[in-house]
Amino acid sequence: MTGEPTTHDTENTAFPADAAAAAEDTGAAGGDRASGDGRPHPGDRLRPGTAVTPLRAGLHLRGRRGSLTLEGSTAVPVVWGLLEEPLRTGGLAGFREGLEPGSAVRAATDTLLGRLADHDLLLPAPPAAPHPLPDPAVARWIDATAAHPDAAAALLATARAEVLASDPNSPTATAAVRALTAGGVPVTLTPDPDLPPDRILLTVRGTGPDRAVAAGRGGATGYVTAPGSTAQARADAAALEARLTHAADSTVDSAAEPQHRRIPGTFAVLLAGAAAHRLLCAAARLPDPATEADDPRLLPGIPAVLLADARPARADHHSWLGPDRIDADRHVRLAPPAGLAEALRRIAALGEHRLGPLPAPLPGDLPQLPVPLAACTPPAPAAGHATTPRTLTGGGPRLDLARLELFCRAAELLLGETTFTVGADPGHARGRALRRTAARRLATAPHDHLPPDPAHWSGHPQLRHWWTTLTGRLAVPARLEVHRAAPHAHAYRAVVRRTPHEPGPGCGPGPLLGEAVEATPGDAAAFAALAAVTAVTTVRTAAAAAPGAPPPPSGGAAAPLATAGVPTAAWEDPGWTGGWLADLAGREEALQDTLHRLYGAGPTTTPPAPAPPARDPGLAGLLSSFGFTVLHTPEEAR
């Protein structure tokens, strides 16, 4: 090897300089599968369906289970031209006999075959008595997909499938029967009057625990559930249909609805085929189709459902947990996200517009200057709260930070704004909760000690930027105040208020535009000015119906998450957002310790209430399953 892989499936491999000439002279090439014991495997074959593209000085191979690019020598395509036919036809053993031990061509083929084996493009030698499959097409599919084809074939040979539908003669039910039969599994078609007209239920037995998938339609969107027990598939299908129908009703106007709901007959057939494919993979213990595309949007550990639309034609998988979690694999709890990018991936999954219980905060058509803005409209909270949905708008030093903050605020609104605090990880949630508590306490505490000298913090580059934006670009008359939380404490509260139009005796201090609690006066002042810019810009762009109290401060609570694994360049001083976030991250733990010491016991993590497995764990439980932290912060403690 002359170098490390440039991607997960690309390698630069050196071949002997005389390998090409040697191959041309011998007219033969062969090799051994590189294995842990180093012994030859003459029965190895190339996986069916592997496509090969010769390069000028290399080779590119791609199959269902992996792909590989070999570069570095003109010998590679020459050797492959001689090796391909024995690999595809199973004649590697006889071909190997024509190779001279220790020759250059043998070294080249050994290297090539080793890389094919590393990337799962070779099939192991079949056993002496392989399990027969009645259909050659099914055998080729298993050989192309399974890590152990004979074991998968044995499982399919003992499988028995059943298709349940309210109308056994419906196009969806008959298409599912045809697809399962083509997969080599005997099928029974059974009427089930309890199923809705557009839903079918596919089950398989005889390969271990019974497995099932459901397929159907909600509105104009079709779905296929993740494999599970029959009860889990039924529960998932009912929940998906309810959500998809609600999403369709809220997005399709009445005039377009009849046209939008006319679904072509081929759509039901394709959906049934996708369901059958997923069930066959579960029966043979093959990789689930949702995992084959390496979709970065899917979250490992969370089941994925297939959503399909007819107009325009589209189908993709989405990470989703239903309200009824019956099977053990539905009781998942992801670790907290390792960084901001991972947190946003989970927010996108929870905010999927058809499936998610929360809205995805997006910039939409909001201006991104002078401050990045995002907005979302959470659904109406539960009974006992305001029933009219309201649009939330927020800003931040960067759009990704604004989206994270807005998502947490939307979740808190639905959970109970004065009862819970949400964060991407425990540190983020704790930082947000402690800042709120400190701001509330300091707002009513007398300022009986001198404020810090402005000369020590007024030169903060982020403060200068946001204060100039507020008072210069936006022309807002405002006043900034900074106070220390307690003598000798490294915690400060900054407040920005609009200056009254006619200041004088008896005039109030002016409406609050922004506040912050941070470890230094400069950081606190900068975040307070940023919050004020966000509030003013939101009102001026009509993103809010009327000006109101700004949201509680969160400031630099997300800084450790935003900087995790992200290198900071040497020239990024606090004037750059990346440099400022790195400084904030370094001070966050000490700030939280200070606020905890000043204001008593901090918030505590509240796990979902104990419930039977089939009970809806609610939004708090769902957030915890996706790795978010939900803290109990009762109003009396805040």
N, C-alpha and C positions, 0 to 999 in steps of 0.2 A: 504494500500500500504506500502510495506516495503522498497521501494527504488525507485529512479527515473529511467525512461527507459534508458537502455544502448544503444539503437539506436532509430531511429524515429518510429520503429514498434515493439519494444521489450520491455516488461515490466516484472518486478518481482512482482507478486501479492500474498499476503498472504491470505490463506483461513483458516477458523476455523479448529482447530486441530481435532475436532470430526466429521467433515463434511463427511469424507469417510465412517465412520461407520454408520452415520445417513442415508446416501444415500443407503447403503446396506440394512438397516433395513426397510426403507420405500418403497424401490423399485421404487421410483419416484423422479423426480426432475423437477423444473420449475423455472421461474423467470420473471422478468419485464425488459423491455428495460429501461436502465438508461436514463432519459431525464431531461431537465431543470426543469420540474414541478414535477419530482419524481413519477408520476403516472404510473401505469402498462399499458402496451400496449400488450394485449394478442394476437393480430393478427400478431405480429412480426414474421418474418421468416428469416432463414439463406439465404444469397444470393446464388443463383444457381452457381454451379461450385466451391464453396469454398472447398478446400482440407484440410484435418485435419491429423496431424501426432501426435499421443500420445507420450509423453516423459516419462521418469521414474518418474519425479516429476513435470510434467507440460504438456503443450500442445502447438503445433504450428499450426496456421491456416493461410491460404493464399488464397486470392481471387483476382479478377481483380482490385478492387478498394482499396485494402489494405491488410496488413498481420500483424500478431500478434503472439508473443511468450509469454505464461504465464508460470511462474515457481515459485516454492516456496513451493509446497505441493503435496504429493501423492494423495490428494483428487481431484486434478484437472482432471486427466483422468477418475477417477471413476464417478465424477459428469457429465462429458461430455458424457460418455457412456450411461447415462440415459437421458440426455437432447437432444442429437443429433437428434433422430427420431422426437420428437415433433417439433423441430425447422425446420427441413427440410420439414415436411408434413403440417405445419400450425396448429398443434394440441396443441400449447402452452397453449391456454386458458383452455382446459379441463384438461391438465396435471397439471396446476397450482392449480386447486381445491383440489388436493390431498396433497398439502403441508401444513404443520402446520405453521401458522404465528409465526415468531420469532425463528424458529428452525435453527440449524446450517446449514443444507443443503439448506434452503432457503437463508440464508446469503451468502453461497458460490455461488449459482446460480445467485443471484442478482449481485454479484461482477463480475462473469464471463460475464454475459450478458451486464453489463455496459461497460466492456472493448471491447466487440464485437461491441457495438454501437459506441463507441468512434472511432473505426478504420473502420467504414462504412462497416461492414460485416453483418449487419442486414438490412432487408427490412422493411420499415414502413407498417403498416396495410393498405391493399388496401381500396379504397373508397367503399361505398355501391354499387355503379354501376360502376365497373371498365370498362375502354374502351377495347372492345374486339379486339383481334388480330387474324387474320385468321390462322396463323402458330404458333404452340406451340414452335418451335425452335426460332422464332423471339421473342416471349414473354420471353423465358429463357434468350436470349441475352440481352434484355432490362433490365430484372430484375437483371442480373449480372453486368450491367454497369451503369445504370442511377441512379442518386440521387433521382429522382422522376419518377418511372417507368410509372405511369399512364399518366403523362404529356407528356413523350416521346412517349408513344404509341399513344396518341391523335394526336401528330404532324405527326407521320408516317402515320396514317390513312388518313390524308388530303393531303399527299404529292403526287405529280405527277412528274415522272422523264422522261428525254429525253436523248437519246444517239445519238450524231452526229458523222458521220464518212464519209470519202470520199467513202469507200466501205462498205455499211451496212452488207455485208455478210462476212466481214473479221473476222478471229478468235478473234481478240481483241474486236470488236464491239459486236459480239454475246455473248462472255463471259461476257462482262459488262451487257448486257441485262439479262442474266441468274442470275448474282449476285444480281442485283437490284430487280428482281422479287422474288428471294429467300428471300430478305429482306422485303417483303410485300408491295412493292411500284409498282403501275402500271407504265409501261415503254412504251415509243414511240421511235421507231428507225427511224432516219431521215438521209437521205443522205445530205452531205455538200461537194460539190466539191472544196470548198476553203481550206479544211483541207489537210495537207500532208498525204500521204498514211499510215504512221506509227502512226498517232495521232488520238485520240478520245477525244470528249468533252462530259462530263456528266453534266447535269443540273437538278435541282429540283425546283419545284414551289409549292406554296400553304402552306408553313410553315413560312411565313414572307417574307423577301427579298429573291429574287432568289439567289441560290448558285450554284456554278459550280466548277468542277475540270477537269483538262486535264491530259491525260496520253499519253506517247509516247516514242520515243527513239531518242537519239543522239549518233551516233557511235554504240557501243555495250552496252551502258548504258541506261537503262530505267528510267523513272521518273514519278512521280505523283505530281502535284502542290498542294499547300495549298488551302483550300477552299476560294473562293472569288466570285466576280461578274463574269459574263460571259466574259466581256471585260478584266478583270484582269487575268482570267485563260488563255485566248488566248494570251495575252501579255507575261505572264510568260512562257507559253509553247514555244513560238517562241524564247525567250531569252535563255531558258534552252537548246533547241535543238542546237542553234548556239554555245553556250559555250561547250556543251558536244561533239559536232562534232569537234570543234577546238581542244579540249583536246585529242580526239581520234586520230586525224590526226597528232598531235605533239608527240604522245607517241608510236604509233604502226607503225612498219616498214612495207614497202611495201610487203615484202615476207610473213609476218605473217598476213597481213590485211584480205585476203579472208577468212582464217580459223577463224580469230577473229570475223568477222562480221556474221558468220553463227549462228543464234540464234535459239534455240529449240522452237518448237511451244508452249510448256507448259509455256515458259517464258512470252509470250504475255497474256496468260490466267491468270497467277498469277498477272501480272501487272494490268490487267483489274479488277480483284477481289479486289486488294488493292485500286484502285480508287473508286470502288463502295462502299467499306467499309468506306472510308473517306467521301464520299458524304452522305451516310446514317447517319453517326454520325453528320454531319453538319445539316441535315434535322431534326433529333430528338433532336438537341442541346445537344448531348452527348460529353464527352471529346474527343478531336481530338486524333487519334491513335498515333500521334507523341509524345504526352505527357504521354502516359501510361507507358513507360519503365523507366521514370525518368533518361533519358540519361543526364549525366552531361555536355556533349558537347553542348547540345542545349541551346540557350540563351532565357530566358523568355522575351516575347514581340516581338520577331522576328519570322515571319512565317517560317515554316520548310517544305522543299520538301523531298520527298522520292526518293532516288537513288537506283537502283537495277542493279546487274550484273549477267549474266548467268554463266560465267566461270571465276573464281569460283563463285558458287552461293552465293550471299550476297545482303542484302537490309538493309539500315539504313537511318535515317532522318538527314538532315543538315539544320542549320539556314541559310536562304538566302533571300535577297531582290533583286528583279529584277530591271532593269533600268527604267521600266515604272510602276509608282506607282499610280494607279487609285483609289483604295479603300482607305478608311480612315485608316484602320488598317495597311496599308503599309507606312503611314507617321509617322513612329515611331521614337523616339529619346531616346535611352537609357541614363540613368544617367552615369556619368563617373565611371569606374571600381573602386571598393573599395580597391583593392589591386593588387599586381603583378600577382597572380594566375588568377584572373578574367580577367585581361588585356590579358594574354596569351591565355585564352579560346576564347576571341573575335578575337585575331590574328589567331588562328587556324581556326575559322569559315571564316574569310575573306581570309585566305590563302588556303582553301580547293583546292586540285590540279585540280579538275574538274570544280568547280564553282567560286572560288574566283578570284577577280580582281587583287589581289596582291599575290606574292609568299610567302609561309610560310618559314621563316628563320629556318633552321635545321642544326644540326651539320654534318649530312651526314658521309662521311669518313674522315673528317678533324680531325687532332690530337687535343686532349683536354689538352695537356701539351706542353709547359709550361703555356699556357693561353687558356681558353675555346674559341673555334671559332665556328661561324655559318656562313652560306652562303645562298644566294638566288639570283635568276636571274629575275629581273622585266621584264615585257614585254616592247617592244619598246615604248617610249613616243609618245605623239601626234605629229602631223606635226609641224615643226618648231624647233624640237629638234633633237638630234642624233637619228638615226633610228636603230642602231645596239644595241641589248640588251647587257648589261654588267653585269657580275656577281659581286655582292657586298659581301664582306667578312668583318666580324667585330668580335671583342672580347670584353671581359669584365671581371670583377672580378668573375662573375658567368655566367653560360651558359644562364640562364633565362634572365639576364640583357643584355647579348649580343644579344639575339633574339629580345628583345624589341627594342633596339637601332637600329638594322638592319632593322626591320620592319618600323620604323619611317623614316629612311633614304630612303628606297625603295619607300615609299609613297611620300616623298618630291621630289624624282627624277621624278616621274610620274606627280606630280602636277606642278613642276617648281622649280628646286632646289634653285633658288635665290629669290623666291617669297613667299614660304610658309614654316612654321615650324609645324611639327606634334608632338603631345604628347598623352600619354595615358589619361591624365587629364589636366585641365588648368595649375596647378602648374608645371607639368612635361614639357609641351610645353613651358611655359614661361621661365623656367630655361634653357632649351636648346637654345631658341632664344636669351636670354640675354647673355649667355656664348659666343655664336657665335659673337654677336655684340661686346662684350668686347674684344674678342681675335682679331678681325679684327682691332678695333681701337688701341689696345695696340701694335699690330705688326708694326704699322707705327708711333707710338708716341715715341719721344725721352725719353730715360731713364735718366732724369736729377736729380735723387735722388738715394741715396745709396740702394743697394739691402738688403733684410733682412739678418741678421747674420745667416749663415748656422748652427751654433751651436744651434740655437733655433728650427730648423726643420729637420736637417739631421738624427735625430734619430727616425723619424716616422717609425713604424714597416712595414707598407705597402710600403713605399718608399724603405726601405732597401731590402725588398723581390724583388720588381720589378726591382730595379736598379742592384742588384746582378744577377738577371736572365738575364738582358740585357747585362751587361758588362762581367759577368763571364760565365754563362752557354752558352749564345749565342755568346760570344766573340766579341761584337760589340764595337769598340772604339767610345765613345759618350761623350758629354758635356751637363751638366744640368745647366740651368740658371733660377732664380726665381726673379721676380720683383713685386713690389707693384703697384697696379693699380693707386693709388693716395695717397698723404700724409695722414696718419691717417685713411685710408680706410681699412676695413677688407675684402679685395679682392686682389688676387694675380694671376699673370700669370706665369706659368712654361713652359719652352721650352726645349725639348731634341733634339739635333742635332748630326748627325754623325760627328766625328772628321775627317777632311781631311787627306788623306794618306800622303801628303807632306805639312804640315802646314808651312807657312812662309809669308813674306810680300806680300801683294796683293792677298793672298788666301782668298776666301770667307769663311763664317762661317760654311759651310757644310750643307747638305740637312736636312730638317726638318723631324724628325721621329715621334714626338708627342708633343702635347701641351695641356694645361688645364687651366681653370680659376676656382678657388675655394676660400673659405672663409679663409683658413689658408695656409701658405706656404708649410707645410708638405703635406696637402691634394692635393694641386696643383702639387707638385713635384711627388707625388705617381701616380696620374692619368696621368701625362705626361709620366712617365716611363712605365706605363701600356700600354699606346697608342703606345709607341715605340716598346715594346715587341710584341704587336699585329701586327704592320706593318712589322717587321722583320720576324716573324713567318709566316705571310701570304705569303710573297714573297718566303720564303724558301720551303714552301709546295706547290708551284706552284698554289696557290689559286688565285693569281692575275697574269695577263699576264706580267705586268711590274710594277716596283715600281712607285708610284705617290705620290701626296700630300696627307697627312693623312686627314681623314674627320674632319669637325669642331668639337671642343670639346663639350662633353655633361656631362662628369664627373659624379658628384653626383646628377644630376637633378632627377634621378629615385629613389633616396634613400628614400624619404617619401613614395612612392608607395610600394617599396620593404619591408619596415618595418611596414607598416600599419597592425595592428592586429597580428603582429608576436612578441612574447615576446623575449627579449634578456636575456640570462643567465648571472648570476653575474660574471662568469669567462670569458665572451666574451669581451676582451679588444679590442682596435683598431687593434691588430695583427690578430684578427679573422675577416673575412669578415662581419659577422653579426654585430659584435660590431662596426666596422668601418662605416657600413651603418647607424647604429643607431646614431652615432655621426654626420655624414653628414646630416641626416634628421633633427637633432636639429638645424643645422646652415643654412639650405637651405632658409628659409623665410627671414632671415636677409641678406643673400648674395644677394638674388634677389632684396631686397629693396635697397641695396648699389649699385648694378649695374644699377638699374633703375635711381637712383639719379645721377650717374656719366655720364650716356650716354643718358639722355633725355627720351622721351616718349617710352614706351615699345611697343611690338607688340600687335595688337588688334585681337580679335576673328572675323573671317570673316564668317558670315553665308552664306549658298549657295544662289546664286542669285535667286530672285523671278522668279518662273516659273509656267506654268500651271501644274495641278496635273499629267498629263500623260507624262510630259517631263522628260527625264533622268536627275537627279540632279547631275550626275557626281561623281567623286571619292571623292571630298571634302564633298559632301552631304552624301555619303555612309558612310564615316568615322565618320561623326557627328551622323548619325543614330545609329551607333554601340557604341557611347559614347566617341569616341576619339575627341581630340581638334585640330582644324586646325587654325593656326594663320597666319595672313597676315603680312609678314615681307619683304617688298619690298627691292630691292637691294640697292637703294640709302640710305635707313635708316640703312643698315647693313654694 
